[in-house]
Amino acid sequence: MTDDAALQMGRKAIEDARKRVGDDREAVLKELLKRAQADPELAKAFEVSGMAIVIALKESAASTKH
């Protein structure tokens, strides 16, 4: 799974969760956890997209050091 595909899948899952439970952050997180536990592909997307974000943040921090 590519970083882009993972980010798209994660974004859609978040949008779907917000439609189901509203804007309560904790309720959205619980819904996402429930869905990720039931869907291994979604769980992998969260893993991949999370790593992509961490790598991007590290690269950004490294490029701003003088």
Secondary structure, DSSP 8 states (H G I E B T S, - for coil): --HHHHHHHHHHHHHHHHHHH-S-HHHHHHHHHHHHHH-HHHHHHHHHHHHHHHHHHHHHHHHH--
